[in-house]
Amino acid sequence: MTYFHAPTSFLPPLSTLSTHATTSMQDALKDLKNLYFPATALPPRRTQSINAVPALRQDISDTVHVPRSKRKRHLNHNNGVPDSGYASEEDEAEIEGDLECEAEGLDPDVLRSDELERNFAIRWLTGLIKRSDIWMHALNSDTEQEEHIRLAVIEQASKLLAFFSGDDEQQEDALTRQFMFPFGAGGKPITIELNDAPLAPTDHTSVGLQSWASSIIFAERICANPARYLSIPQETTPLRVLELGAGTGLLSIASARLLDRMEVDATIVATDYHSAVLHNLLQNVKTNNVSVQIESLDWSRPPPLEPYDVILGADVVYHPEHAKWIKNCVEKVLKKGGVFWLIIAMRSSGRHEGLWETVDDVFPDGGCGFLRNEGCGGEMKLAVLQREDVGRREGIGRADEVGYRLFEIRWLTCRSCC
């Protein structure tokens, strides 16, 4: 018979969390899992459970199936039973992991039936998740690989906490979501069905497998006022629409559906980079029976493309370099009279805090034109014509999203003065 140590004797004390090595935390989670859930696999967990996200007042989104949903490469902050994937605002009492315990080498059945030990393990996991930022910031190495390993440890702790909460019977399978967006002034709503696929456990960047709040909010706006956001031409030339980082394809599919209803001739191309995302995107296009082309596109090395009238992007900046890559890409494919609509979640904490500001760093403010620099020659530049801050919507979005910023970016000519 295999004997185990008591959690009060082997779980590292959280009062000195910043000093614990990655391997010691991995070993602690492994021992905890082997004690309480020996037959249960423990893959990285996707948080933000859909059952914690009500429908957008039933006029935006209606959840059909309810498994556990997404998480990308963010820290997970939970307070007890995992909910939206982020910490509640309540403070928790300090969990000190240095309790004295003589129960070593015990029968596992004896330990599992010990409520003191079980409750201590749950409190320890809860404390670890709430203090994950402390542990992440204590990294001695700046390597991204080590950071990803620690993120995976926090993901595993969240998964294990869900097991303790009796939440493990829910499988991490695909989620079918139905959206209903008001069309114009009282028209028949635009309906869309999307598959939110499980995030690839080996690829933390495949976030496009999920539908994010920014795309939902922007899709609603497009359907309510397509003439503004899609620049529908009066001439017979087909409208060309490109979506960057399409993910599940919500913006492209919504655009295709409403333009078809309006009998506007259009070519719509949805692009992404990851193979798993592109595969899921293809399935969503087929499910909705719309005319949307799907292509792979690397923003850092965009190939020659035919110019587009409208370019759409929702929550596509997850690294300081992304805004630069996107600008380089848009410069190559946006028509001189075209428009680039970009909506970004404004996140107040975590790895992606303040990344929306990188858009302003690379796209100058063109609200009153450019001051003509020496040697400028009056050429046209991509600039932010307008920006609008959009508030959070009840029932969608992550806890760290304080709102969303919508950018209208166009080609503008340098001027001698404002």
MITORBA-506003 format. One record per residue (C-alpha): residue number from 0; residue in one letter; x, y, z. Coordinates in nm, 4 decimals, decimal comma. Layout:
NODE num residu        x        y        z
NODE NUM      A        X        Y        Z
...
% end
This chain:
NODE num residu        x        y        z
NODE   0      M   0,0000   0,0000   0,0000
NODE   1      T   0,1188   0,3516  -0,0847
NODE   2      Y   0,1375   0,5941   0,2083
NODE   3      F   0,1133   0,9712   0,1881
NODE   4      H   0,2103   1,2710   0,3938
NODE   5      A  -0,0465   1,5107   0,5301
NODE   6      P  -0,0988   1,8375   0,3378
NODE   7      T  -0,0212   2,0354   0,6532
NODE   8      S   0,3244   1,8820   0,6507
NODE   9      F   0,4296   1,9188   0,2858
NODE  10      L   0,2525   2,2218   0,1355
NODE  11      P   0,4968   2,5166   0,1232
NODE  12      P   0,4019   2,8080   0,3500
NODE  13      L   0,2335   3,0907   0,1614
NODE  14      S   0,3779   3,3507   0,3975
NODE  15      T   0,7069   3,3044   0,2096
NODE  16      L   0,5530   3,2346  -0,1316
NODE  17      S   0,7948   3,4580  -0,3210
NODE  18      T   1,0887   3,2408  -0,2123
NODE  19      H   0,9517   2,9085  -0,3368
NODE  20      A   1,1078   2,7559  -0,6462
NODE  21      T   0,8926   2,6501  -0,9380
NODE  22      T   0,9856   2,2845  -0,8905
NODE  23      S   0,8801   2,2842  -0,5244
NODE  24      M   0,5369   2,4187  -0,6146
NODE  25      Q   0,5023   2,1661  -0,8958
NODE  26      D   0,5911   1,8850  -0,6550
NODE  27      A   0,3410   2,0125  -0,3984
NODE  28      L   0,0577   2,0132  -0,6518
NODE  29      K   0,1569   1,6712  -0,7777
NODE  30      D   0,1543   1,5271  -0,4259
NODE  31      L  -0,1789   1,6916  -0,3504
NODE  32      K  -0,3349   1,5524  -0,6659
NODE  33      N  -0,1966   1,2033  -0,6057
NODE  34      L  -0,3430   1,2069  -0,2573
NODE  35      Y  -0,6952   1,3280  -0,3322
NODE  36      F  -0,7457   1,2623  -0,7048
NODE  37      P  -0,5099   0,9797  -0,8064
NODE  38      A  -0,7116   0,8746  -1,1114
NODE  39      T  -0,7817   1,2230  -1,2452
NODE  40      A  -0,5780   1,3867  -1,5171
NODE  41      L  -0,4758   1,7409  -1,4411
NODE  42      P  -0,4347   1,9417  -1,7633
NODE  43      P  -0,4041   2,3206  -1,7564
NODE  44      R  -0,7394   2,4658  -1,6717
NODE  45      R  -0,9465   2,7107  -1,8702
NODE  46      T  -1,1315   2,9399  -1,6341
NODE  47      Q  -1,4026   3,1963  -1,6925
NODE  48      S  -1,6794   2,9403  -1,6678
NODE  49      I  -1,9643   3,0142  -1,9032
NODE  50      N  -2,2172   2,9337  -1,6321
NODE  51      A  -2,0899   3,2458  -1,4556
NODE  52      V  -2,1580   3,4531  -1,7682
NODE  53      P  -2,5303   3,5190  -1,8182
NODE  54      A  -2,6659   3,5948  -2,1626
NODE  55      L  -2,6263   3,9544  -2,2723
NODE  56      R  -2,9798   4,0321  -2,1602
NODE  57      Q  -3,0782   3,7665  -2,4133
NODE  58      D  -3,0382   4,0097  -2,7008
NODE  59      I  -2,6659   3,9611  -2,7463
NODE  60      S  -2,5674   3,6089  -2,6478
NODE  61      D  -2,7445   3,2945  -2,5429
NODE  62      T  -2,5443   3,0047  -2,4063
NODE  63      V  -2,6608   2,6680  -2,5313
NODE  64      H  -2,4186   2,4286  -2,3630
NODE  65      V  -2,2409   2,4892  -2,0357
NODE  66      P  -1,8950   2,3352  -1,9922
NODE  67      R  -1,5975   2,5162  -1,8495
NODE  68      S  -1,4585   2,7815  -2,0742
NODE  69      K  -1,1460   2,9615  -2,1577
NODE  70      R  -0,8302   3,1034  -2,0307
NODE  71      K  -0,5279   3,2239  -2,2094
NODE  72      R  -0,1917   3,3153  -2,0762
NODE  73      H  -0,3229   3,5267  -1,7899
NODE  74      L  -0,2981   3,4681  -1,4216
NODE  75      N  -0,6018   3,3095  -1,2689
NODE  76      H  -0,7331   3,4644  -0,9501
NODE  77      N  -1,0028   3,2697  -0,7717
NODE  78      N  -1,1636   3,3000  -0,4354
NODE  79      G  -1,2824   2,9524  -0,3456
NODE  80      V  -1,4916   2,7938  -0,6176
NODE  81      P  -1,3687   2,9105  -0,9588
NODE  82      D  -1,6093   3,1552  -1,1194
NODE  83      S  -1,5110   3,4078  -1,3835
NODE  84      G  -1,1451   3,3127  -1,3655
NODE  85      Y  -1,0331   3,6143  -1,1662
NODE  86      A  -1,0107   3,7053  -0,8010
NODE  87      S  -1,3019   3,8490  -0,6159
NODE  88      E  -1,2215   4,1749  -0,4445
NODE  89      E  -1,2538   4,0382  -0,0953
NODE  90      D  -0,9433   3,9929   0,1108
NODE  91      E  -0,8760   3,6519   0,2529
NODE  92      A  -0,7107   3,5702   0,5830
NODE  93      E  -0,3459   3,4770   0,5578
NODE  94      I  -0,2877   3,1077   0,4928
NODE  95      E   0,0209   3,0009   0,6778
NODE  96      G   0,1538   2,6716   0,5575
NODE  97      D   0,3687   2,6002   0,8590
NODE  98      L   0,1130   2,4199   1,0709
NODE  99      E   0,2589   2,1476   1,2856
NODE 100      C   0,1390   1,7993   1,1981
NODE 101      E   0,2624   1,4626   1,3046
NODE 102      A   0,0537   1,2668   1,0514
NODE 103      E   0,3206   1,1385   0,8142
NODE 104      G   0,3181   0,8180   0,6137
NODE 105      L  -0,0546   0,7655   0,6664
NODE 106      D  -0,3018   0,5454   0,4846
NODE 107      P  -0,4467   0,7602   0,2013
NODE 108      D  -0,8040   0,6737   0,3010
NODE 109      V  -0,7356   0,8053   0,6481
NODE 110      L  -0,5962   1,1308   0,5143
NODE 111      R  -0,8771   1,1778   0,2619
NODE 112      S  -1,1361   1,1458   0,5358
NODE 113      D  -0,9616   1,3991   0,7557
NODE 114      E  -1,1619   1,7217   0,7182
NODE 115      L  -0,8858   1,9298   0,8757
NODE 116      E  -0,6356   1,8215   0,6131
NODE 117      R  -0,8826   1,8561   0,3277
NODE 118      N  -0,9906   2,2035   0,4352
NODE 119      F  -0,6287   2,3066   0,4776
NODE 120      A  -0,5516   2,1922   0,1209
NODE 121      I  -0,8463   2,3918  -0,0156
NODE 122      R  -0,7455   2,7039   0,1769
NODE 123      W  -0,3862   2,6649   0,0607
NODE 124      L  -0,4902   2,6397  -0,3068
NODE 125      T  -0,7194   2,9394  -0,2701
NODE 126      G  -0,4404   3,1422  -0,1117
NODE 127      L  -0,1924   3,0399  -0,3792
NODE 128      I  -0,4233   3,1489  -0,6601
NODE 129      K  -0,5021   3,4801  -0,4951
NODE 130      R  -0,1309   3,5483  -0,4396
NODE 131      S  -0,0174   3,4255  -0,7802
NODE 132      D   0,0993   3,7747  -0,8831
NODE 133      I   0,3455   3,7764  -0,5924
NODE 134      W   0,4945   3,4489  -0,7061
NODE 135      M   0,5075   3,5594  -1,0696
NODE 136      H   0,6806   3,8882  -0,9893
NODE 137      A   0,9387   3,7052  -0,7785
NODE 138      L   1,0908   3,5411  -1,0880
NODE 139      N   1,4678   3,5636  -1,0887
NODE 140      S   1,4741   3,4921  -1,4585
NODE 141      D   1,3306   3,7112  -1,7306
NODE 142      T   1,2894   3,4197  -1,9669
NODE 143      E   0,9426   3,3818  -2,1095
NODE 144      Q   0,9686   3,0031  -2,0775
NODE 145      E   0,9970   3,0163  -1,6992
NODE 146      E   0,7042   3,2577  -1,6849
NODE 147      H   0,4913   3,0177  -1,8892
NODE 148      I   0,5828   2,7310  -1,6569
NODE 149      R   0,4687   2,9286  -1,3544
NODE 150      L   0,1488   3,0265  -1,5319
NODE 151      A   0,0865   2,6564  -1,5942
NODE 152      V   0,1380   2,5849  -1,2231
NODE 153      I  -0,1295   2,8413  -1,1344
NODE 154      E  -0,3573   2,6897  -1,3992
NODE 155      Q  -0,3094   2,3475  -1,2409
NODE 156      A  -0,3822   2,4842  -0,8955
NODE 157      S  -0,7082   2,6296  -1,0266
NODE 158      K  -0,8013   2,2986  -1,1825
NODE 159      L  -0,7257   2,1131  -0,8622
NODE 160      L  -0,9349   2,3603  -0,6633
NODE 161      A  -1,2217   2,2964  -0,9031
NODE 162      F  -1,1888   1,9237  -0,8315
NODE 163      F  -1,2206   1,9914  -0,4606
NODE 164      S  -1,5267   2,2033  -0,5310
NODE 165      G  -1,6976   1,9113  -0,7026
NODE 166      D  -1,6705   2,0932  -1,0331
NODE 167      D  -1,4545   1,8335  -1,2028
NODE 168      E  -1,7440   1,6440  -1,3567
NODE 169      Q  -1,7723   1,9188  -1,6146
NODE 170      Q  -1,5568   1,8274  -1,9129
NODE 171      E  -1,3443   2,0776  -2,0973
NODE 172      D  -1,5239   2,0271  -2,4233
NODE 173      A  -1,6409   2,2631  -2,6939
NODE 174      L  -1,9009   2,5264  -2,6173
NODE 175      T  -2,1734   2,6239  -2,8623
NODE 176      R  -2,2867   2,9836  -2,8273
NODE 177      Q  -2,5689   3,1621  -3,0043
NODE 178      F  -2,5660   3,5376  -3,0564
NODE 179      M  -2,8540   3,7633  -3,1531
NODE 180      F  -2,7709   4,1193  -3,2581
NODE 181      P  -3,0286   4,3913  -3,3336
NODE 182      F  -3,0139   4,4911  -3,7008
NODE 183      G  -3,0482   4,8560  -3,7918
NODE 184      A  -3,3617   5,0332  -3,6761
NODE 185      G  -3,5956   4,7549  -3,5818
NODE 186      G  -3,4935   4,5012  -3,8449
NODE 187      K  -3,4885   4,1273  -3,7947
NODE 188      P  -3,1962   4,0401  -3,5629
NODE 189      I  -2,8756   3,8924  -3,6990
NODE 190      T  -2,8263   3,5462  -3,5502
NODE 191      I  -2,4928   3,3669  -3,5313
NODE 192      E  -2,3860   3,0341  -3,3859
NODE 193      L  -2,0249   2,9850  -3,2849
NODE 194      N  -1,8151   2,7041  -3,1487
NODE 195      D  -1,5771   2,8062  -2,8700
NODE 196      A  -1,3222   2,5251  -2,8805
NODE 197      P  -1,1098   2,4176  -2,5828
NODE 198      L  -0,7796   2,6003  -2,5662
NODE 199      A  -0,4871   2,3920  -2,6846
NODE 200      P  -0,2983   2,2824  -2,3683
NODE 201      T   0,0327   2,2917  -2,5538
NODE 202      D  -0,0212   2,6333  -2,7130
NODE 203      H  -0,0915   2,9195  -2,4735
NODE 204      T  -0,1215   3,1650  -2,7634
NODE 205      S  -0,4200   2,9959  -2,9310
NODE 206      V  -0,6587   3,2402  -2,7646
NODE 207      G  -0,8589   3,2752  -3,0870
NODE 208      L  -1,0404   2,9538  -3,0013
NODE 209      Q  -1,2627   3,1621  -2,7743
NODE 210      S  -1,5075   3,4485  -2,8358
NODE 211      W  -1,3991   3,7557  -2,6411
NODE 212      A  -1,6113   4,0401  -2,5065
NODE 213      S  -1,4605   4,3050  -2,7331
NODE 214      S  -1,5670   4,1173  -3,0468
NODE 215      I  -1,9189   4,0677  -2,9094
NODE 216      I  -1,9569   4,4373  -2,8297
NODE 217      F  -1,8199   4,5460  -3,1674
NODE 218      A  -2,0304   4,2933  -3,3611
NODE 219      E  -2,3389   4,4406  -3,1966
NODE 220      R  -2,2361   4,7884  -3,3105
NODE 221      I  -2,1680   4,6767  -3,6670
NODE 222      C  -2,5081   4,5109  -3,6957
NODE 223      A  -2,6840   4,8158  -3,5494
NODE 224      N  -2,5120   5,0592  -3,7883
NODE 225      P  -2,3507   4,8761  -4,0825
NODE 226      A  -2,3303   5,1895  -4,2982
NODE 227      R  -2,0946   5,3520  -4,0467
NODE 228      Y  -1,8663   5,0621  -3,9760
NODE 229      L  -1,8552   4,8897  -4,3140
NODE 230      S  -1,8393   5,1971  -4,5418
NODE 231      I  -2,0836   5,0439  -4,7864
NODE 232      P  -2,0002   5,1778  -5,1372
NODE 233      Q  -2,2582   5,3321  -5,3646
NODE 234      E  -2,0928   5,2003  -5,6776
NODE 235      T  -2,1064   4,8407  -5,7977
NODE 236      T  -1,7502   4,7584  -5,6957
NODE 237      P  -1,7583   4,4746  -5,4400
NODE 238      L  -1,6794   4,5832  -5,0856
NODE 239      R  -1,3625   4,4183  -4,9588
NODE 240      V  -1,3475   4,3408  -4,5850
NODE 241      L  -1,0515   4,1892  -4,3975
NODE 242      E  -1,0539   4,0704  -4,0368
NODE 243      L  -0,7232   4,0429  -3,8514
NODE 244      G  -0,6939   3,7862  -3,5732
NODE 245      A  -1,0437   3,6634  -3,6552
NODE 246      G  -1,0460   3,3923  -3,3879
NODE 247      T  -1,3918   3,2360  -3,3898
NODE 248      G  -1,4869   3,4655  -3,6786
NODE 249      L  -1,7628   3,6611  -3,5079
NODE 250      L  -1,6943   3,9923  -3,6838
NODE 251      S  -1,6495   3,8357  -4,0279
NODE 252      I  -1,9564   3,6149  -3,9973
NODE 253      A  -2,1701   3,9015  -3,8684
NODE 254      S  -2,0500   4,1239  -4,1536
NODE 255      A  -2,1204   3,8558  -4,4123
NODE 256      R  -2,4686   3,7882  -4,2768
NODE 257      L  -2,5813   4,1492  -4,2659
NODE 258      L  -2,4248   4,2458  -4,6006
NODE 259      D  -2,5998   3,9510  -4,7624
NODE 260      R  -2,9286   4,0688  -4,6144
NODE 261      M  -2,8615   4,4183  -4,7481
NODE 262      E  -2,7765   4,2689  -5,0894
NODE 263      V  -2,4324   4,4285  -5,0889
NODE 264      D  -2,1756   4,2556  -5,3065
NODE 265      A  -1,8772   4,1891  -5,0808
NODE 266      T  -1,5630   3,9827  -5,0417
NODE 267      I  -1,4908   3,9020  -4,6780
NODE 268      V  -1,1640   3,7420  -4,5678
NODE 269      A  -1,1089   3,6208  -4,2108
NODE 270      T  -0,7454   3,5669  -4,1120
NODE 271      D  -0,5586   3,4173  -3,8197
NODE 272      Y  -0,2250   3,2530  -3,7587
NODE 273      H  -0,2718   2,9370  -3,5510
NODE 274      S  -0,3755   2,6155  -3,7238
NODE 275      A  -0,6171   2,5128  -3,4466
NODE 276      V  -0,7843   2,8535  -3,4604
NODE 277      L  -0,8121   2,8398  -3,8407
NODE 278      H  -0,9694   2,4948  -3,8216
NODE 279      N  -1,2287   2,6104  -3,5689
NODE 280      L  -1,2885   2,9255  -3,7743
NODE 281      L  -1,3619   2,7132  -4,0807
NODE 282      Q  -1,6161   2,5086  -3,8866
NODE 283      N  -1,7903   2,8253  -3,7682
NODE 284      V  -1,8127   2,9617  -4,1219
NODE 285      K  -1,9656   2,6334  -4,2394
NODE 286      T  -2,2087   2,6255  -3,9468
NODE 287      N  -2,3390   2,9710  -4,0321
NODE 288      N  -2,3413   2,9054  -4,4076
NODE 289      V  -2,1867   3,2399  -4,4985
NODE 290      S  -1,9483   3,3450  -4,7724
NODE 291      V  -1,6249   3,4104  -4,5842
NODE 292      Q  -1,2799   3,3213  -4,7114
NODE 293      I  -1,0275   3,1944  -4,4561
NODE 294      E  -0,6563   3,2589  -4,4836
NODE 295      S  -0,3492   3,2316  -4,2655
NODE 296      L  -0,1755   3,5631  -4,2004
NODE 297      D   0,1413   3,6436  -4,0090
NODE 298      W   0,1298   4,0119  -3,9083
NODE 299      S   0,5063   4,0298  -3,8711
NODE 300      R   0,5606   3,9123  -4,2296
NODE 301      P   0,2471   3,9956  -4,4318
NODE 302      P   0,2553   3,8782  -4,7948
NODE 303      P   0,1405   4,1005  -5,0825
NODE 304      L  -0,2378   4,1316  -5,0602
NODE 305      E  -0,5055   4,3013  -5,2662
NODE 306      P  -0,6159   4,6224  -5,0933
NODE 307      Y  -0,9235   4,6264  -4,8696
NODE 308      D  -1,1891   4,8890  -4,8024
NODE 309      V  -1,2470   4,7877  -4,4420
NODE 310      I  -1,0186   4,6130  -4,1925
NODE 311      L  -1,1541   4,4860  -3,8606
NODE 312      G  -0,9684   4,3795  -3,5478
NODE 313      A  -1,0965   4,2904  -3,2008
NODE 314      D  -0,8712   4,2329  -2,8997
NODE 315      V  -0,5681   4,1508  -3,1106
NODE 316      V  -0,2935   4,3191  -2,9043
NODE 317      Y  -0,1412   4,0789  -2,6499
NODE 318      H   0,2218   4,1831  -2,6752
NODE 319      P   0,3945   4,5226  -2,7019
NODE 320      E   0,5109   4,4335  -3,0540
NODE 321      H   0,1653   4,3442  -3,1853
NODE 322      A   0,0539   4,7025  -3,2477
NODE 323      K   0,3668   4,7629  -3,4586
NODE 324      W   0,3091   4,4450  -3,6582
NODE 325      I  -0,0538   4,5323  -3,7128
NODE 326      K   0,0317   4,8815  -3,8334
NODE 327      N   0,2865   4,7394  -4,0771
NODE 328      C   0,0249   4,4967  -4,2048
NODE 329      V  -0,2528   4,7544  -4,2374
NODE 330      E  -0,0227   4,9965  -4,4219
NODE 331      K   0,0223   4,7331  -4,6889
NODE 332      V  -0,3413   4,6332  -4,7394
NODE 333      L  -0,5731   4,9258  -4,6540
NODE 334      K  -0,6993   5,1363  -4,9450
NODE 335      K  -0,6305   5,5086  -4,9236
NODE 336      G  -0,9976   5,5799  -4,8691
NODE 337      G  -1,0487   5,2821  -4,6392
NODE 338      V  -1,0912   5,2458  -4,2641
NODE 339      F  -0,9376   5,0257  -3,9987
NODE 340      W  -1,1621   4,9619  -3,6985
NODE 341      L  -0,9777   4,8316  -3,3944
NODE 342      I  -1,1322   4,7574  -3,0553
NODE 343      I  -0,9075   4,6708  -2,7612
NODE 344      A  -0,9918   4,5629  -2,4084
NODE 345      M  -0,8536   4,8025  -2,1476
NODE 346      R  -0,7090   4,5748  -1,8807
NODE 347      S  -0,6251   4,7167  -1,5406
NODE 348      S  -0,3940   4,4421  -1,4141
NODE 349      G  -0,1964   4,1351  -1,5104
NODE 350      R   0,0371   4,0658  -1,7997
NODE 351      H  -0,1612   4,2744  -2,0478
NODE 352      E  -0,2189   4,5807  -1,8333
NODE 353      G  -0,2112   4,9000  -2,0385
NODE 354      L  -0,1427   4,7307  -2,3725
NODE 355      W  -0,4176   4,9345  -2,5378
NODE 356      E  -0,1816   5,2321  -2,5034
NODE 357      T   0,0615   5,0716  -2,7501
NODE 358      V  -0,1943   5,1480  -3,0220
NODE 359      D  -0,1567   5,5202  -2,9508
NODE 360      D   0,2199   5,4747  -2,9537
NODE 361      V   0,2276   5,3509  -3,3137
NODE 362      F  -0,0757   5,5264  -3,4643
NODE 363      P  -0,0466   5,9054  -3,4208
NODE 364      D  -0,3440   6,1209  -3,3308
NODE 365      G  -0,4895   6,2595  -3,6512
NODE 366      G  -0,7891   6,4345  -3,5040
NODE 367      C  -0,6667   6,7747  -3,6245
NODE 368      G  -0,4252   6,6575  -3,8908
NODE 369      F  -0,0468   6,6204  -3,8708
NODE 370      L   0,2070   6,8890  -3,8320
NODE 371      R   0,4152   6,8676  -4,1428
NODE 372      N   0,7699   6,7706  -4,0534
NODE 373      E   1,0722   6,8721  -4,2581
NODE 374      G   1,0937   6,6397  -4,5546
NODE 375      C   0,7422   6,5147  -4,4976
NODE 376      G   0,6229   6,6126  -4,8421
NODE 377      G   0,2604   6,5994  -4,7350
NODE 378      E   0,2342   6,2222  -4,7739
NODE 379      M  -0,0513   6,0255  -4,6192
NODE 380      K  -0,0084   5,8405  -4,2924
NODE 381      L  -0,2250   5,6054  -4,0925
NODE 382      A  -0,3602   5,7879  -3,7900
NODE 383      V  -0,6327   5,7632  -3,5289
NODE 384      L  -0,9174   5,9810  -3,6492
NODE 385      Q  -1,1417   5,9016  -3,3527
NODE 386      R  -1,1261   5,6964  -3,0374
NODE 387      E  -1,4162   5,6008  -2,8163
NODE 388      D  -1,4144   5,4375  -2,4752
NODE 389      V  -1,6900   5,1813  -2,4300
NODE 390      G  -1,7994   5,0664  -2,0868
NODE 391      R  -1,8211   4,7089  -1,9663
NODE 392      R  -2,1308   4,5094  -2,0490
NODE 393      E  -2,3060   4,3141  -1,7805
NODE 394      G  -2,2435   3,9415  -1,8108
NODE 395      I  -1,9445   3,9423  -2,0456
NODE 396      G  -1,5774   4,0188  -2,0190
NODE 397      R  -1,3124   3,9323  -1,7657
NODE 398      A  -1,2726   4,0943  -1,4283
NODE 399      D  -0,9576   4,2814  -1,5336
NODE 400      E  -1,1360   4,4473  -1,8266
NODE 401      V  -1,2366   4,7962  -1,7145
NODE 402      G  -1,3727   4,8857  -2,0565
NODE 403      Y  -1,2939   4,8844  -2,4271
NODE 404      R  -1,1388   5,1398  -2,6590
NODE 405      L  -1,2595   5,1617  -3,0182
NODE 406      F  -1,0202   5,3206  -3,2681
NODE 407      E  -1,1144   5,4587  -3,6084
NODE 408      I  -0,7913   5,4610  -3,8094
NODE 409      R  -0,7646   5,6114  -4,1571
NODE 410      W  -0,5147   5,7512  -4,4032
NODE 411      L  -0,4625   6,1227  -4,3363
NODE 412      T  -0,2484   6,3801  -4,5119
NODE 413      C   0,0186   6,5825  -4,3321
NODE 414      R  -0,0814   6,9452  -4,2923
NODE 415      S   0,1140   7,2568  -4,2208
NODE 416      C  -0,0843   7,3295  -3,9037
NODE 417      C  -0,3826   7,2164  -3,6967
% end
